[in-house]
Amino acid sequence: LPICFPVTIKTDHEAGEQIIVGTCQNITKTVAERSPQTGQETADKKFTHLISESTDAFVVVDQQGVVRYVNRAAEVLFGCEAENIIGETFGLPVVVGESTKVDIINRGTMTPAEMRVSETFDKDRMVYVVASLRDVSERKQVEESLQLRERAIAASSNGIVITDATKPDNPMIYVNPSFERITGYSAAEVIGKDCRFLQGRDRHQIGILDLRKAIQEQRECHAVLLNYRKDGTPFWNDLYISPVFNEYGDLTNYIGIQTDITEQVKSTQRLLESEERLRTVLTSIKEGITFSDDTGYFAIFNAGMENLTGYAIAEANASRDFSCFLYPDRTEHDKALLRLQHLQETGKGETVETRIRHKDGTFKDVLVSTKLMTYKGKRMYLSSYYDITERKKVEMQLRYQNERERLLNAILLKIQCELNLEQILTITVKEAQELLRIDRVVIYQFQEDWSGKFVVEAVNDP
């Protein structure tokens, strides 16, 4: 039946959509009038040409099941030329009016196809079956890919939510099993609801404000929220949302990925509490304690260190190299740098006795112990400074006292071995000179009238 089928595109202003409008008109009479003898032949040739150029495979089968016609797409699908197919029995099941999935073997390769069957009559009222076959390989691959993605989403350990952005409040249209496990809610309980009920009464979190702004701006967002499970227990939700747009650029959905980070948050809180306790202990110790990185920045510079050096932590961090303040002498400064280099190379801490300069210019003797450690992925140095200035003074006094006692005993021993008074006096001044490390020692003898004379002396080279 030849028909005229003009098509126009119109805009439905109320619905805001474009629609296709087609009208059908029987032009059989018009075609016959133009060419009474050849009208039917022209139509047959036209439709044969259309079928030949179709991307779907067309096979015409007679009542005996013999193939009478195939188009070019059928030759490609079966991998045979038309002359090798026409006249052969069509071996596929044909049920008029139904769609059947079949597998076509083409030179050893299996091709999935979808077959639709219909009946037609020729001009002699002969019945023919027309089978149209469509290669659905790509569609099957897409379906398998989608099934694989669905299984992956369902098996993910992260909670996954899909919302409908075209409806008010972005209601949920899909949640995976991990969402049910994390929140305690089943899919049936949450489908059609917005996600806000998970936040309980905590609607003023900073993460929620960021989330709302991102949704208004139709962009992706990452936020950490305090949510509540079905049983009321709180959990920390690391949430990432991403918008989905259709081919026209319209926002259609949001995909949300949630991760339960409650244990990480608790561990971080415990670590912070532990760090705070450690910081409290270190800052309360009387000895000087510093905790610094490779750049010389002091994370800890306790009160003991401020008292020992006279500098505040702000002054220490403001200096590019605080060791220059402690060791103004270039030689001592280089020794300190060598000790630091040795620590970096070996990782072994050591305790050394050194002298540092106070802010007021005085020097103090200290014992310095430094250890190398890793903290939050950074190389750090924990140092302790113990003031031994007073102890050094006492040690010096004891050393001088011991030296005096030793030399005095030596003098007494030599005196006991001598009977000559002049010799005894000579030994005395000589040993006294060595004991006191001075230039001259004399013995002066007074007479009864308080006059006198030098009896003996010990003197260095003039």
Kinemage of the C-alpha trace (Angstrom):
@kinemage 1
@onewidth
@group {chain A} dominant
@subgroup {mainchain}
@vectorlist {calphas} color= white
{ca leu a 1} P 0.000 0.000 0.000
{ca pro a 2} L 1.768 3.202 -1.096
{ca ile a 3} L 1.289 6.007 1.419
{ca cys a 4} L 2.501 9.563 1.854
{ca phe a 5} L 3.963 10.093 5.370
{ca pro a 6} L 5.066 13.746 5.871
{ca val a 7} L 6.759 14.495 9.218
{ca thr a 8} L 7.090 17.844 11.006
{ca ile a 9} L 8.680 18.884 14.333
{ca lys a 10} L 6.604 21.134 16.571
{ca thr a 11} L 7.170 22.627 20.045
{ca asp a 12} L 4.664 22.053 22.837
{ca his a 13} L 5.045 25.353 24.726
{ca glu a 14} L 2.979 24.203 27.706
{ca ala a 15} L 5.043 21.054 28.258
{ca gly a 16} L 8.267 22.701 27.107
{ca glu a 17} L 9.076 19.737 24.806
{ca gln a 18} L 9.574 19.117 21.085
{ca ile a 19} L 7.261 16.544 19.437
{ca ile a 20} L 7.237 14.820 16.038
{ca val a 21} L 3.899 14.972 14.144
{ca gly a 22} L 3.332 12.552 11.229
{ca thr a 23} L 0.286 12.126 8.964
{ca cys a 24} L -0.526 9.173 6.685
{ca gln a 25} L -2.271 9.512 3.310
{ca asn a 26} L -3.156 6.678 0.925
{ca ile a 27} L -1.714 7.604 -2.464
{ca thr a 28} L -2.503 4.349 -4.254
{ca lys a 29} L -4.949 6.054 -6.578
{ca thr a 30} L -2.531 8.857 -7.328
{ca val a 31} L 0.259 6.421 -8.138
{ca ala a 32} L -2.041 4.354 -10.360
{ca glu a 33} L -3.220 7.417 -12.207
{ca arg a 34} L 0.345 8.508 -12.890
{ca ser a 35} L 1.381 5.092 -14.216
{ca pro a 36} L -1.436 2.551 -14.353
{ca gln a 37} L 0.704 -0.205 -15.760
{ca thr a 38} L 3.933 0.330 -13.844
{ca gly a 39} L 2.656 1.744 -10.514
{ca gln a 40} L 2.803 -1.540 -8.656
{ca glu a 41} L 6.198 -2.442 -10.172
{ca thr a 42} L 7.604 0.943 -9.171
{ca ala a 43} L 6.366 0.516 -5.608
{ca asp a 44} L 7.820 -3.028 -5.435
{ca lys a 45} L 11.215 -1.811 -6.629
{ca lys a 46} L 11.111 1.098 -4.174
{ca phe a 47} L 10.342 -1.110 -1.169
{ca thr a 48} L 12.843 -3.768 -2.286
{ca his a 49} L 15.485 -1.046 -2.372
{ca leu a 50} L 14.515 0.127 1.117
{ca ile a 51} L 14.731 -3.411 2.514
{ca ser a 52} L 18.042 -4.000 0.766
{ca glu a 53} L 19.565 -0.927 2.365
{ca ser a 54} L 18.181 -1.646 5.853
{ca thr a 55} L 20.651 -2.421 8.619
{ca asp a 56} L 18.338 -5.174 9.856
{ca ala a 57} L 18.520 -8.556 8.134
{ca phe a 58} L 15.323 -9.462 6.218
{ca val a 59} L 14.525 -13.023 5.127
{ca val a 60} L 11.358 -13.881 3.126
{ca val a 61} L 10.217 -17.510 3.500
{ca asp a 62} L 7.393 -19.236 1.616
{ca gln a 63} L 4.820 -21.655 2.992
{ca gln a 64} L 7.199 -24.591 2.517
{ca gly a 65} L 9.858 -22.899 4.667
{ca val a 66} L 12.131 -22.160 1.704
{ca val a 67} L 14.009 -18.876 1.604
{ca arg a 68} L 12.906 -16.736 -1.315
{ca tyr a 69} L 14.643 -13.445 -0.639
{ca val a 70} L 17.402 -12.015 1.627
{ca asn a 71} L 18.775 -8.490 1.804
{ca arg a 72} L 22.401 -7.410 2.043
{ca ala a 73} L 22.284 -7.222 5.883
{ca ala a 74} L 21.184 -10.888 5.997
{ca glu a 75} L 24.169 -11.881 3.848
{ca val a 76} L 26.480 -10.134 6.318
{ca leu a 77} L 24.735 -11.647 9.364
{ca phe a 78} L 24.839 -15.241 8.005
{ca gly a 79} L 28.217 -14.845 6.318
{ca cys a 80} L 26.894 -16.181 2.963
{ca glu a 81} L 26.050 -14.763 -0.412
{ca ala a 82} L 22.362 -14.510 -1.384
{ca glu a 83} L 22.616 -17.279 -4.027
{ca asn a 84} L 23.830 -19.677 -1.311
{ca ile a 85} L 20.857 -18.880 0.922
{ca ile a 86} L 17.917 -18.521 -1.478
{ca gly a 87} L 16.301 -21.870 -2.151
{ca glu a 88} L 17.525 -23.364 1.113
{ca thr a 89} L 15.285 -24.277 4.033
{ca phe a 90} L 15.097 -21.584 6.712
{ca gly a 91} L 16.148 -23.455 9.835
{ca leu a 92} L 15.074 -20.970 12.502
{ca pro a 93} L 11.778 -21.305 14.391
{ca val a 94} L 9.186 -18.883 13.073
{ca val a 95} L 6.270 -17.807 15.237
{ca val a 96} L 4.309 -14.966 13.733
{ca gly a 97} L 3.906 -11.930 15.978
{ca glu a 98} L 6.589 -12.875 18.532
{ca ser a 99} L 10.106 -11.699 19.227
{ca thr a 100} L 12.664 -14.490 19.592
{ca lys a 101} L 16.311 -14.381 20.687
{ca val a 102} L 18.475 -16.565 18.469
{ca asp a 103} L 22.185 -17.204 18.035
{ca ile a 104} L 23.556 -17.065 14.478
{ca ile a 105} L 26.725 -19.040 13.658
{ca asn a 106} L 28.816 -17.053 11.213
{ca arg a 107} L 32.073 -18.757 10.243
{ca gly a 108} L 32.544 -20.218 13.683
{ca thr a 109} L 31.517 -17.080 15.535
{ca met a 110} L 28.307 -16.898 17.540
{ca thr a 111} L 26.291 -13.713 16.997
{ca pro a 112} L 23.271 -12.994 19.233
{ca ala a 113} L 20.249 -11.645 17.327
{ca glu a 114} L 16.658 -10.694 17.949
{ca met a 115} L 14.149 -12.036 15.377
{ca arg a 116} L 10.659 -10.677 14.698
{ca val a 117} L 8.288 -12.551 12.354
{ca ser a 118} L 5.297 -11.271 10.382
{ca glu a 119} L 3.103 -12.526 7.500
{ca thr a 120} L 2.571 -10.827 4.150
{ca phe a 121} L 0.747 -11.538 0.873
{ca asp a 122} L 1.898 -11.000 -2.647
{ca lys a 123} L -0.348 -9.828 -5.515
{ca asp a 124} L -1.461 -13.428 -6.088
{ca arg a 125} L -2.509 -13.715 -2.430
{ca met a 126} L 0.391 -16.092 -1.682
{ca val a 127} L 1.359 -16.112 1.991
{ca tyr a 128} L 4.979 -15.369 2.896
{ca val a 129} L 6.735 -15.065 6.219
{ca val a 130} L 9.079 -12.130 6.671
{ca ala a 131} L 11.709 -12.564 9.391
{ca ser a 132} L 13.646 -9.504 10.430
{ca leu a 133} L 16.798 -10.165 12.447
{ca arg a 134} L 18.730 -7.532 14.312
{ca asp a 135} L 22.290 -8.002 15.556
{ca val a 136} L 22.165 -7.280 19.298
{ca ser a 137} L 25.844 -7.985 20.074
{ca glu a 138} L 26.545 -4.432 21.172
{ca arg a 139} L 23.338 -4.237 23.175
{ca lys a 140} L 24.161 -7.531 24.860
{ca gln a 141} L 27.646 -6.254 25.715
{ca val a 142} L 26.124 -3.088 27.143
{ca glu a 143} L 23.646 -5.145 29.161
{ca glu a 144} L 26.417 -7.396 30.473
{ca ser a 145} L 28.489 -4.323 31.320
{ca leu a 146} L 25.551 -2.808 33.177
{ca gln a 147} L 24.955 -6.064 35.043
{ca leu a 148} L 28.634 -6.169 35.989
{ca arg a 149} L 28.475 -2.581 37.240
{ca glu a 150} L 25.326 -3.341 39.212
{ca arg a 151} L 27.039 -6.331 40.845
{ca ala a 152} L 30.112 -4.206 41.597
{ca ile a 153} L 27.972 -1.464 43.156
{ca ala a 154} L 26.046 -4.035 45.178
{ca ala a 155} L 29.283 -5.660 46.373
{ca ser a 156} L 31.021 -2.386 47.251
{ca ser a 157} L 31.965 -1.907 50.894
{ca asn a 158} L 30.976 1.754 50.560
{ca gly a 159} L 27.381 2.820 50.897
{ca ile a 160} L 26.068 4.011 47.527
{ca val a 161} L 22.962 6.150 47.106
{ca ile a 162} L 21.292 7.434 43.931
{ca thr a 163} L 18.766 10.254 44.216
{ca asp a 164} L 16.291 11.759 41.747
{ca ala a 165} L 17.323 15.397 41.262
{ca thr a 166} L 14.253 16.117 39.144
{ca lys a 167} L 11.962 15.794 42.160
{ca pro a 168} L 11.729 17.977 45.266
{ca asp a 169} L 14.138 17.115 48.136
{ca asn a 170} L 16.179 14.689 45.970
{ca pro a 171} L 14.454 11.468 47.104
{ca met a 172} L 16.481 8.258 47.102
{ca ile a 173} L 15.713 5.832 44.268
{ca tyr a 174} L 18.488 3.302 44.952
{ca val a 175} L 20.665 2.181 47.865
{ca asn a 176} L 23.109 -0.725 47.844
{ca pro a 177} L 23.464 -3.409 50.565
{ca ser a 178} L 26.385 -1.575 52.211
{ca phe a 179} L 24.137 1.432 52.811
{ca glu a 180} L 21.702 -0.898 54.569
{ca arg a 181} L 24.545 -2.384 56.637
{ca ile a 182} L 26.036 0.990 57.610
{ca thr a 183} L 22.777 2.749 58.483
{ca gly a 184} L 20.679 -0.190 59.659
{ca tyr a 185} L 17.810 0.875 57.369
{ca ser a 186} L 16.499 -1.427 54.629
{ca ala a 187} L 16.078 -0.200 51.077
{ca ala a 188} L 12.291 -0.395 51.410
{ca glu a 189} L 12.427 1.963 54.405
{ca val a 190} L 14.413 4.703 52.671
{ca ile a 191} L 13.436 4.619 48.980
{ca gly a 192} L 11.443 7.776 48.256
{ca lys a 193} L 12.854 9.671 51.249
{ca asp a 194} L 15.524 12.379 51.302
{ca cys a 195} L 18.784 11.768 53.136
{ca arg a 196} L 18.255 14.413 55.803
{ca phe a 197} L 16.648 12.013 58.270
{ca leu a 198} L 20.095 10.406 58.800
{ca gln a 199} L 21.335 13.616 60.446
{ca gly a 200} L 18.825 13.504 63.298
{ca arg a 201} L 18.607 16.888 64.979
{ca asp a 202} L 22.179 17.910 64.084
{ca arg a 203} L 21.139 20.090 61.136
{ca his a 204} L 23.706 22.856 61.673
{ca gln a 205} L 26.905 20.952 60.916
{ca ile a 206} L 29.460 22.694 58.725
{ca gly a 207} L 29.464 19.726 56.349
{ca ile a 208} L 25.698 20.063 55.825
{ca leu a 209} L 26.068 23.727 54.886
{ca asp a 210} L 28.753 22.825 52.328
{ca leu a 211} L 26.528 20.058 50.976
{ca arg a 212} L 23.524 22.344 50.528
{ca lys a 213} L 25.575 24.946 48.716
{ca ala a 214} L 27.035 22.315 46.358
{ca ile a 215} L 23.547 21.001 45.521
{ca gln a 216} L 22.342 24.520 44.793
{ca glu a 217} L 25.317 25.038 42.482
{ca gln a 218} L 24.894 21.552 40.914
{ca arg a 219} L 28.485 20.507 41.582
{ca glu a 220} L 30.304 17.702 43.345
{ca cys a 221} L 31.095 17.941 47.049
{ca his a 222} L 33.001 16.132 49.784
{ca ala a 223} L 31.871 16.457 53.397
{ca val a 224} L 32.152 14.683 56.748
{ca leu a 225} L 28.822 14.391 58.578
{ca leu a 226} L 27.679 13.039 61.904
{ca asn a 227} L 24.827 10.652 61.060
{ca tyr a 228} L 22.669 8.312 63.133
{ca arg a 229} L 21.858 4.662 62.528
{ca lys a 230} L 18.403 3.197 62.833
{ca asp a 231} L 19.121 2.150 66.445
{ca gly a 232} L 20.137 5.727 67.296
{ca thr a 233} L 23.898 5.179 67.553
{ca pro a 234} L 25.954 7.959 65.919
{ca phe a 235} L 28.519 7.328 63.203
{ca trp a 236} L 30.816 9.581 61.196
{ca asn a 237} L 30.001 9.544 57.492
{ca asp a 238} L 32.628 10.545 54.914
{ca leu a 239} L 30.293 11.519 52.060
{ca tyr a 240} L 31.112 12.296 48.422
{ca ile a 241} L 28.348 13.358 46.024
{ca ser a 242} L 28.513 13.856 42.269
{ca pro a 243} L 25.822 15.239 39.918
{ca val a 244} L 24.664 13.354 36.812
{ca phe a 245} L 23.529 15.272 33.713
{ca asn a 246} L 21.671 13.964 30.655
{ca glu a 247} L 22.652 14.573 27.032
{ca tyr a 248} L 20.861 17.927 27.103
{ca gly a 249} L 22.840 19.153 30.111
{ca asp a 250} L 19.915 18.800 32.523
{ca leu a 251} L 20.614 17.590 36.060
{ca thr a 252} L 18.871 14.252 36.582
{ca asn a 253} L 20.484 12.489 39.524
{ca tyr a 254} L 23.011 12.649 42.324
{ca ile a 255} L 25.246 9.733 43.219
{ca gly a 256} L 26.444 9.631 46.816
{ca ile a 257} L 29.246 7.441 48.166
{ca gln a 258} L 29.436 7.131 51.940
{ca thr a 259} L 32.193 5.631 54.071
{ca asp a 260} L 31.865 4.870 57.764
{ca ile a 261} L 34.963 6.496 59.316
{ca thr a 262} L 33.831 6.274 62.933
{ca glu a 263} L 36.838 4.178 64.036
{ca gln a 264} L 39.279 6.510 62.264
{ca val a 265} L 37.714 9.523 63.972
{ca lys a 266} L 37.894 7.798 67.360
{ca ser a 267} L 41.533 6.847 66.762
{ca thr a 268} L 42.334 10.432 65.789
{ca gln a 269} L 40.613 11.737 68.910
{ca arg a 270} L 42.558 9.286 71.083
{ca leu a 271} L 45.781 10.328 69.368
{ca leu a 272} L 45.019 14.015 69.899
{ca glu a 273} L 44.224 13.379 73.554
{ca ser a 274} L 47.464 11.409 73.922
{ca glu a 275} L 49.413 14.181 72.189
{ca glu a 276} L 47.858 16.767 74.477
{ca arg a 277} L 48.814 14.755 77.559
{ca leu a 278} L 52.356 14.334 76.242
{ca arg a 279} L 52.597 18.035 75.459
{ca thr a 280} L 51.399 18.854 78.985
{ca val a 281} L 54.054 16.576 80.494
{ca leu a 282} L 56.871 17.906 78.318
{ca thr a 283} L 56.003 21.556 78.912
{ca ser a 284} L 55.860 21.031 82.687
{ca ile a 285} L 59.313 19.427 82.946
{ca lys a 286} L 61.940 21.730 84.466
{ca glu a 287} L 64.609 20.630 82.011
{ca gly a 288} L 64.659 22.245 78.583
{ca ile a 289} L 62.690 20.228 76.006
{ca thr a 290} L 62.430 20.948 72.269
{ca phe a 291} L 60.630 19.099 69.479
{ca ser a 292} L 61.563 20.378 66.032
{ca asp a 293} L 61.636 19.402 62.351
{ca asp a 294} L 64.271 19.625 59.623
{ca thr a 295} L 63.452 23.273 58.961
{ca gly a 296} L 64.215 24.216 62.555
{ca tyr a 297} L 60.586 24.904 63.455
{ca phe a 298} L 59.859 24.152 67.124
{ca ala a 299} L 56.557 22.394 67.782
{ca ile a 300} L 57.542 22.271 71.464
{ca phe a 301} L 59.831 24.744 73.249
{ca asn a 302} L 58.892 24.353 76.893
{ca ala a 303} L 59.187 26.764 79.807
{ca gly a 304} L 62.348 25.004 80.988
{ca met a 305} L 64.001 25.777 77.661
{ca glu a 306} L 62.851 29.392 77.808
{ca asn a 307} L 64.373 29.757 81.286
{ca leu a 308} L 67.581 28.050 80.213
{ca thr a 309} L 68.118 30.181 77.084
{ca gly a 310} L 66.185 33.364 77.844
{ca tyr a 311} L 64.346 33.081 74.498
{ca ala a 312} L 60.610 32.521 73.959
{ca ile a 313} L 59.316 29.979 71.435
{ca ala a 314} L 58.244 32.773 69.085
{ca glu a 315} L 61.804 34.168 69.049
{ca ala a 316} L 63.245 30.704 68.460
{ca asn a 317} L 60.914 30.042 65.515
{ca ala a 318} L 61.545 33.498 64.080
{ca ser a 319} L 65.282 32.774 63.807
{ca arg a 320} L 66.430 30.942 60.730
{ca asp a 321} L 68.991 28.956 62.720
{ca phe a 322} L 68.509 28.967 66.477
{ca ser a 323} L 71.785 27.085 66.976
{ca cys a 324} L 73.600 30.318 66.034
{ca phe a 325} L 72.090 31.913 69.153
{ca leu a 326} L 73.159 29.031 71.369
{ca tyr a 327} L 76.648 28.645 69.878
{ca pro a 328} L 77.987 32.059 68.845
{ca asp a 329} L 81.491 30.617 68.579
{ca arg a 330} L 81.928 29.283 65.053
{ca thr a 331} L 83.892 26.245 66.184
{ca glu a 332} L 81.242 25.182 68.701
{ca his a 333} L 78.498 25.830 66.123
{ca asp a 334} L 80.225 23.558 63.590
{ca lys a 335} L 80.560 20.849 66.244
{ca ala a 336} L 76.820 21.038 66.889
{ca leu a 337} L 76.083 20.677 63.164
{ca leu a 338} L 78.414 17.658 62.935
{ca arg a 339} L 76.580 16.013 65.832
{ca leu a 340} L 73.260 16.610 64.036
{ca gln a 341} L 74.638 15.194 60.776
{ca his a 342} L 75.919 12.100 62.575
{ca leu a 343} L 72.466 11.603 64.111
{ca gln a 344} L 70.801 11.867 60.687
{ca glu a 345} L 73.216 9.340 59.154
{ca thr a 346} L 73.182 6.742 61.936
{ca gly a 347} L 69.858 7.408 63.661
{ca lys a 348} L 71.580 6.855 67.010
{ca gly a 349} L 71.011 9.440 69.691
{ca glu a 350} L 73.824 10.587 71.948
{ca thr a 351} L 74.323 12.711 75.029
{ca val a 352} L 77.040 15.349 74.947
{ca glu a 353} L 78.324 17.960 77.386
{ca thr a 354} L 78.521 21.436 75.888
{ca arg a 355} L 78.175 25.132 76.665
{ca ile a 356} L 75.387 27.376 75.374
{ca arg a 357} L 74.948 31.130 75.621
{ca his a 358} L 72.013 32.690 77.439
{ca lys a 359} L 70.220 35.669 75.904
{ca asp a 360} L 71.888 37.923 78.505
{ca gly a 361} L 75.352 36.884 77.267
{ca thr a 362} L 76.252 34.461 80.075
{ca phe a 363} L 77.250 30.888 79.332
{ca lys a 364} L 75.819 27.731 80.845
{ca asp a 365} L 77.112 24.191 80.905
{ca val a 366} L 74.469 21.712 79.721
{ca leu a 367} L 74.027 18.051 78.918
{ca val a 368} L 72.220 17.749 75.549
{ca ser a 369} L 70.482 14.537 74.462
{ca thr a 370} L 68.827 14.316 71.014
{ca lys a 371} L 66.769 11.514 69.491
{ca leu a 372} L 65.584 11.125 65.902
{ca met a 373} L 62.001 9.971 65.291
{ca thr a 374} L 59.208 10.004 62.702
{ca tyr a 375} L 56.023 11.886 63.530
{ca lys a 376} L 53.100 12.206 61.097
{ca gly a 377} L 55.368 11.263 58.211
{ca lys a 378} L 58.002 13.882 59.065
{ca arg a 379} L 61.496 13.528 60.529
{ca met a 380} L 61.542 15.157 63.941
{ca tyr a 381} L 64.136 15.792 66.672
{ca leu a 382} L 63.374 15.454 70.381
{ca ser a 383} L 66.073 17.160 72.470
{ca ser a 384} L 66.523 17.628 76.204
{ca tyr a 385} L 68.820 20.216 77.810
{ca tyr a 386} L 69.947 19.647 81.407
{ca asp a 387} L 71.646 22.581 83.175
{ca ile a 388} L 74.854 21.348 84.860
{ca thr a 389} L 76.446 24.773 85.492
{ca glu a 390} L 76.311 24.498 89.292
{ca arg a 391} L 77.446 20.906 89.194
{ca lys a 392} L 80.427 21.908 87.061
{ca lys a 393} L 81.372 24.553 89.628
{ca val a 394} L 81.197 22.013 92.445
{ca glu a 395} L 83.208 19.531 90.398
{ca met a 396} L 85.846 22.186 89.757
{ca gln a 397} L 86.038 23.037 93.431
{ca leu a 398} L 86.335 19.395 94.366
{ca arg a 399} L 89.030 18.893 91.758
{ca tyr a 400} L 91.020 21.881 93.133
{ca gln a 401} L 90.524 20.644 96.684
{ca asn a 402} L 91.707 17.164 95.766
{ca glu a 403} L 94.707 18.641 93.998
{ca arg a 404} L 95.575 20.748 97.055
{ca glu a 405} L 95.284 17.789 99.367
{ca arg a 406} L 97.436 15.676 97.086
{ca leu a 407} L 100.198 18.310 96.885
{ca leu a 408} L 99.984 19.057 100.614
{ca asn a 409} L 100.460 15.407 101.362
{ca ala a 410} L 103.429 15.371 99.001
{ca ile a 411} L 104.940 18.383 100.824
{ca leu a 412} L 104.463 16.791 104.232
{ca leu a 413} L 106.030 13.584 103.019
{ca lys a 414} L 109.109 15.385 101.754
{ca ile a 415} L 109.374 17.494 104.926
{ca gln a 416} L 109.280 14.380 107.050
{ca cys a 417} L 112.182 13.024 105.083
{ca glu a 418} L 114.336 16.146 105.781
{ca leu a 419} L 115.898 17.334 109.044
{ca asn a 420} L 117.489 20.507 107.702
{ca leu a 421} L 115.205 23.528 108.337
{ca glu a 422} L 116.466 25.437 105.316
{ca gln a 423} L 115.882 22.441 103.090
{ca ile a 424} L 112.384 21.986 104.557
{ca leu a 425} L 111.542 25.622 103.824
{ca thr a 426} L 112.894 25.358 100.288
{ca ile a 427} L 110.721 22.288 99.628
{ca thr a 428} L 107.723 24.071 101.096
{ca val a 429} L 107.873 27.128 98.867
{ca lys a 430} L 108.583 25.065 95.798
{ca glu a 431} L 105.635 22.706 96.302
{ca ala a 432} L 103.359 25.601 97.277
{ca gln a 433} L 104.268 27.393 94.078
{ca glu a 434} L 103.310 24.338 92.014
{ca leu a 435} L 100.152 23.816 94.048
{ca leu a 436} L 98.917 27.379 93.641
{ca arg a 437} L 100.294 27.765 90.087
{ca ile a 438} L 101.741 31.227 90.872
{ca asp a 439} L 104.905 33.111 89.983
{ca arg a 440} L 106.539 33.568 93.409
{ca val a 441} L 106.302 32.065 96.897
{ca val a 442} L 108.399 33.405 99.796
{ca ile a 443} L 108.837 32.665 103.483
{ca tyr a 444} L 109.389 35.823 105.554
{ca gln a 445} L 110.807 35.550 109.104
{ca phe a 446} L 109.846 38.178 111.747
{ca gln a 447} L 112.223 39.163 114.548
{ca glu a 448} L 111.127 40.082 118.069
{ca asp a 449} L 111.111 43.758 117.164
{ca trp a 450} L 108.942 42.971 114.143
{ca ser a 451} L 111.769 43.512 111.767
{ca gly a 452} L 112.412 40.602 109.424
{ca lys a 453} L 113.910 39.122 106.318
{ca phe a 454} L 113.151 36.799 103.402
{ca val a 455} L 114.406 33.393 104.353
{ca val a 456} L 113.660 31.411 101.197
{ca glu a 457} L 111.735 31.854 97.978
{ca ala a 458} L 110.608 29.993 94.859
{ca val a 459} L 110.302 32.107 91.739
{ca asn a 460} L 109.547 31.472 88.062
{ca asp a 461} L 111.699 32.659 85.212
{ca pro a 462} L 111.830 36.455 85.587
